[in-house]
Amino acid sequence: MDFEILGEIGAIETIAQGKGIREHSRLVKRYGRGRWRKRKGLADIRLSSGELCRAEVHWYEATGIGRREFKIKHIF
């Protein structure tokens, strides 16, 4: 599902970090070594259909690499 994040992401929490991330080895192979964390937060988004809504989004991030692979987990 394609979407665009509008504004800031709020209520950010860390779900897992380091080897606790199931996808850790894939992330290192694809983006490089770093202190990988899986995070979640709430954001206002625009869906590809143009609809605006609030959603819980998950992503991976590492220092020096940034945020990668955003996905929508729940739409409110």
OpenMM code with the backbone's topology and positions (N, CA, C; nanometers):
from openmm import Vec3, app, unit

residues = "MET ASP PHE GLU ILE LEU GLY GLU ILE GLY ALA ILE GLU THR ILE ALA GLN GLY LYS GLY ILE ARG GLU HIS SER ARG LEU VAL LYS ARG TYR GLY ARG GLY ARG TRP ARG LYS ARG LYS GLY LEU ALA ASP ILE ARG LEU SER SER GLY GLU LEU CYS ARG ALA GLU VAL HIS TRP TYR GLU ALA THR GLY ILE GLY ARG ARG GLU PHE LYS ILE LYS HIS ILE PHE".split()
positions = [
    Vec3(0.0853, -0.1175, 0.0000),
    Vec3(0.0000, 0.0000, 0.0000),
    Vec3(0.0899, 0.1238, 0.0000),
    Vec3(0.0703, 0.2116, -0.0955),
    Vec3(0.1472, 0.3357, -0.1020),
    Vec3(0.0792, 0.4414, -0.0178),
    Vec3(0.1605, 0.5198, 0.0529),
    Vec3(0.1072, 0.6271, 0.1347),
    Vec3(0.2149, 0.7322, 0.1568),
    Vec3(0.1710, 0.8496, 0.2027),
    Vec3(0.2613, 0.9605, 0.2306),
    Vec3(0.2372, 1.0048, 0.3737),
    Vec3(0.3444, 1.0221, 0.4506),
    Vec3(0.3326, 1.0688, 0.5883),
    Vec3(0.3263, 1.2208, 0.5858),
    Vec3(0.2252, 1.2748, 0.6525),
    Vec3(0.2053, 1.4193, 0.6581),
    Vec3(0.2460, 1.4683, 0.7971),
    Vec3(0.3456, 1.5525, 0.8063),
    Vec3(0.3881, 1.6077, 0.9353),
    Vec3(0.4757, 1.5129, 1.0147),
    Vec3(0.4742, 1.5334, 1.1450),
    Vec3(0.5589, 1.4573, 1.2372),
    Vec3(0.4925, 1.3271, 1.2796),
    Vec3(0.5745, 1.2301, 1.3189),
    Vec3(0.5254, 1.1057, 1.3774),
    Vec3(0.5305, 1.1240, 1.5286),
    Vec3(0.4198, 1.0947, 1.5968),
    Vec3(0.4131, 1.1122, 1.7415),
    Vec3(0.4024, 0.9798, 1.8144),
    Vec3(0.4139, 0.9851, 1.9472),
    Vec3(0.4017, 0.8673, 2.0350),
    Vec3(0.4937, 0.7543, 1.9888),
    Vec3(0.6192, 0.7875, 1.9611),
    Vec3(0.7149, 0.6887, 1.9090),
    Vec3(0.7618, 0.5960, 2.0209),
    Vec3(0.7602, 0.4665, 1.9913),
    Vec3(0.8077, 0.3635, 2.0840),
    Vec3(0.9005, 0.2685, 2.0108),
    Vec3(0.9978, 0.2131, 2.0832),
    Vec3(1.0848, 0.1097, 2.0275),
    Vec3(1.0212, -0.0249, 2.0572),
    Vec3(1.0057, -0.1079, 1.9529),
    Vec3(0.9465, -0.2402, 1.9674),
    Vec3(1.0557, -0.3442, 1.9920),
    Vec3(1.1644, -0.3353, 1.9153),
    Vec3(1.2748, -0.4307, 1.9271),
    Vec3(1.4027, -0.3614, 1.8822),
    Vec3(1.5176, -0.4172, 1.9238),
    Vec3(1.6451, -0.3598, 1.8810),
    Vec3(1.7502, -0.4689, 1.8670),
    Vec3(1.8502, -0.4411, 1.7854),
    Vec3(1.9616, -0.5347, 1.7655),
    Vec3(1.9166, -0.6700, 1.7137),
    Vec3(1.9711, -0.7749, 1.7729),
    Vec3(1.9395, -0.9118, 1.7306),
    Vec3(1.7962, -0.9520, 1.7629),
    Vec3(1.7249, -0.8717, 1.8416),
    Vec3(1.5851, -0.8983, 1.8730),
    Vec3(1.4920, -0.8725, 1.7552),
    Vec3(1.5428, -0.8101, 1.6500),
    Vec3(1.4646, -0.7856, 1.5286),
    Vec3(1.4763, -0.9084, 1.4393),
    Vec3(1.3650, -0.9664, 1.4009),
    Vec3(1.3667, -1.0867, 1.3161),
    Vec3(1.4387, -1.0632, 1.1844),
    Vec3(1.4283, -0.9440, 1.1305),
    Vec3(1.4846, -0.9098, 1.0002),
    Vec3(1.6258, -0.8510, 1.0101),
    Vec3(1.6909, -0.8639, 1.1231),
    Vec3(1.8188, -0.7959, 1.1469),
    Vec3(1.9236, -0.8276, 1.0398),
    Vec3(1.9460, -0.9531, 1.0099),
    Vec3(2.0502, -0.9883, 0.9116),
    Vec3(2.0167, -0.9330, 0.7724),
    Vec3(1.8896, -0.9332, 0.7351),
    Vec3(1.8492, -0.8772, 0.6055),
    Vec3(1.8730, -0.7267, 0.6015),
    Vec3(1.8439, -0.6576, 0.7097),
    Vec3(1.8659, -0.5130, 0.7163),
    Vec3(2.0146, -0.4794, 0.7024),
    Vec3(2.0990, -0.5561, 0.7696),
    Vec3(2.2439, -0.5328, 0.7615),
    Vec3(2.2936, -0.5576, 0.6195),
    Vec3(2.2468, -0.6636, 0.5554),
    Vec3(2.2881, -0.6926, 0.4175),
    Vec3(2.2432, -0.5842, 0.3206),
    Vec3(2.1226, -0.5350, 0.3390),
    Vec3(2.0669, -0.4380, 0.2442),
    Vec3(2.1141, -0.2948, 0.2670),
    Vec3(2.1183, -0.2506, 0.3940),
    Vec3(2.1476, -0.1102, 0.4239),
    Vec3(2.2805, -0.0870, 0.4948),
    Vec3(2.3386, -0.1900, 0.5529),
    Vec3(2.4662, -0.1756, 0.6224),
    Vec3(2.4528, -0.1914, 0.7730),
    Vec3(2.5682, -0.1973, 0.8383),
    Vec3(2.5714, -0.2148, 0.9836),
    Vec3(2.5287, -0.0866, 1.0527),
    Vec3(2.4648, -0.1044, 1.1655),
    Vec3(2.4193, 0.0083, 1.2453),
    Vec3(2.3460, -0.0435, 1.3672),
    Vec3(2.3063, 0.0461, 1.4520),
    Vec3(2.2286, 0.0085, 1.5702),
    Vec3(2.0814, 0.0069, 1.5298),
    Vec3(2.0372, -0.1060, 1.4755),
    Vec3(1.9028, -0.1173, 1.4195),
    Vec3(1.7979, -0.1272, 1.5286),
    Vec3(1.6864, -0.0562, 1.5082),
    Vec3(1.5720, -0.0590, 1.5978),
    Vec3(1.4447, -0.0669, 1.5159),
    Vec3(1.3483, -0.1440, 1.5625),
    Vec3(1.2154, -0.1443, 1.5015),
    Vec3(1.1309, -0.0524, 1.5875),
    Vec3(1.0636, 0.0445, 1.5248),
    Vec3(0.9894, 0.1455, 1.5988),
    Vec3(0.8466, 0.1562, 1.5480),
    Vec3(0.7614, 0.2160, 1.6301),
    Vec3(0.6229, 0.2414, 1.5898),
    Vec3(0.5814, 0.3778, 1.6411),
    Vec3(0.4820, 0.4363, 1.5738),
    Vec3(0.4307, 0.5664, 1.6136),
    Vec3(0.3010, 0.5971, 1.5412),
    Vec3(0.2406, 0.7098, 1.5788),
    Vec3(0.1156, 0.7532, 1.5179),
    Vec3(0.1425, 0.8695, 1.4240),
    Vec3(0.0794, 0.8659, 1.3068),
    Vec3(0.1007, 0.9715, 1.2075),
    Vec3(-0.0249, 0.9950, 1.1260),
    Vec3(-0.0377, 1.1178, 1.0761),
    Vec3(-0.1412, 1.1483, 0.9774),
    Vec3(-0.0838, 1.1102, 0.8421),
    Vec3(-0.1618, 1.0358, 0.7638),
    Vec3(-0.1124, 0.9876, 0.6343),
    Vec3(-0.2125, 1.0180, 0.5244),
    Vec3(-0.1626, 1.0180, 0.4005),
    Vec3(-0.2464, 1.0282, 0.2817),
    Vec3(-0.2277, 0.8992, 0.2032),
    Vec3(-0.3354, 0.8257, 0.1839),
    Vec3(-0.3315, 0.7017, 0.1065),
    Vec3(-0.3220, 0.7327, -0.0423),
    Vec3(-0.2877, 0.6340, -0.1225),
    Vec3(-0.2755, 0.6536, -0.2666),
    Vec3(-0.4087, 0.6964, -0.3297),
    Vec3(-0.5198, 0.6654, -0.2632),
    Vec3(-0.6516, 0.7053, -0.3131),
    Vec3(-0.6820, 0.8522, -0.2831),
    Vec3(-0.5961, 0.9178, -0.2012),
    Vec3(-0.6164, 1.0562, -0.1651),
    Vec3(-0.6821, 1.0752, -0.0290),
    Vec3(-0.7264, 0.9653, 0.0318),
    Vec3(-0.7923, 0.9708, 0.1625),
    Vec3(-0.6921, 1.0071, 0.2718),
    Vec3(-0.7314, 1.0988, 0.3617),
    Vec3(-0.6490, 1.1379, 0.4752),
    Vec3(-0.6975, 1.0641, 0.5993),
    Vec3(-0.6052, 1.0085, 0.6782),
    Vec3(-0.6436, 0.9378, 0.8000),
    Vec3(-0.5258, 0.9316, 0.8976),
    Vec3(-0.5556, 0.8870, 1.0174),
    Vec3(-0.4541, 0.8677, 1.1218),
    Vec3(-0.4231, 0.7193, 1.1261),
    Vec3(-0.2948, 0.6845, 1.1403),
    Vec3(-0.2574, 0.5440, 1.1379),
    Vec3(-0.1383, 0.5163, 1.2296),
    Vec3(-0.1283, 0.3912, 1.2710),
    Vec3(-0.0091, 0.3435, 1.3411),
    Vec3(0.0851, 0.2919, 1.2329),
    Vec3(0.2057, 0.3463, 1.2299),
    Vec3(0.3051, 0.3043, 1.1312),
    Vec3(0.4243, 0.2398, 1.2022),
    Vec3(0.4834, 0.1409, 1.1373),
    Vec3(0.6036, 0.0742, 1.1872),
    Vec3(0.7152, 0.0973, 1.0861),
    Vec3(0.8401, 0.1021, 1.1346),
    Vec3(0.9555, 0.1191, 1.0482),
    Vec3(1.0808, 0.0722, 1.1195),
    Vec3(1.1899, 0.0615, 1.0428),
    Vec3(1.3216, 0.0288, 1.0974),
    Vec3(1.4075, 0.1538, 1.0868),
    Vec3(1.4956, 0.1745, 1.1857),
    Vec3(1.5876, 0.2870, 1.1754),
    Vec3(1.7190, 0.2524, 1.2431),
    Vec3(1.8250, 0.3158, 1.1936),
    Vec3(1.9581, 0.2988, 1.2511),
    Vec3(2.0308, 0.4327, 1.2455),
    Vec3(2.1152, 0.4563, 1.3432),
    Vec3(2.1947, 0.5783, 1.3481),
    Vec3(2.2846, 0.5852, 1.2253),
    Vec3(2.2854, 0.6983, 1.1590),
    Vec3(2.3677, 0.7169, 1.0403),
    Vec3(2.3058, 0.6637, 0.9122),
    Vec3(2.2012, 0.5841, 0.9230),
    Vec3(2.1342, 0.5274, 0.8052),
    Vec3(1.9967, 0.5907, 0.7879),
    Vec3(1.9265, 0.6115, 0.8972),
    Vec3(1.7953, 0.6751, 0.8927),
    Vec3(1.6806, 0.5765, 0.8996),
    Vec3(1.5610, 0.6258, 0.8695),
    Vec3(1.4384, 0.5457, 0.8747),
    Vec3(1.4178, 0.4740, 0.7425),
    Vec3(1.3814, 0.3471, 0.7491),
    Vec3(1.3611, 0.2655, 0.6296),
    Vec3(1.2368, 0.1784, 0.6439),
    Vec3(1.1747, 0.1453, 0.5326),
    Vec3(1.0674, 0.0456, 0.5197),
    Vec3(0.9463, 0.0750, 0.6090),
    Vec3(0.8823, 0.1879, 0.5850),
    Vec3(0.7598, 0.2219, 0.6579),
    Vec3(0.6467, 0.1299, 0.6142),
    Vec3(0.5607, 0.0923, 0.7091),
    Vec3(0.4416, 0.0152, 0.6761),
    Vec3(0.3284, 0.0529, 0.7706),
    Vec3(0.2071, 0.0468, 0.7192),
    Vec3(0.0877, 0.0776, 0.7971),
    Vec3(0.0454, -0.0498, 0.8706),
    Vec3(0.0241, -0.0378, 1.0015),
    Vec3(-0.0215, -0.1528, 1.0791),
    Vec3(-0.1679, -0.1408, 1.1188),
    Vec3(-0.2155, -0.0184, 1.1402),
    Vec3(-0.3537, -0.0009, 1.1827),
    Vec3(-0.4002, 0.1390, 1.1422),
    Vec3(-0.5183, 0.1479, 1.0817),
    Vec3(-0.5767, 0.2763, 1.0449),
    Vec3(-0.6902, 0.3058, 1.1406),
    Vec3(-0.6918, 0.4286, 1.1959),
    Vec3(-0.7947, 0.4696, 1.2916),
    Vec3(-0.9036, 0.5486, 1.2242),
] * unit.nanometer
topology = app.Topology()
chain = topology.addChain("A")
for resn in residues:
    res = topology.addResidue(resn, chain)
    for name in ("N", "CA", "C"):
        topology.addAtom(name, app.Element.getBySymbol(name[0]), res)
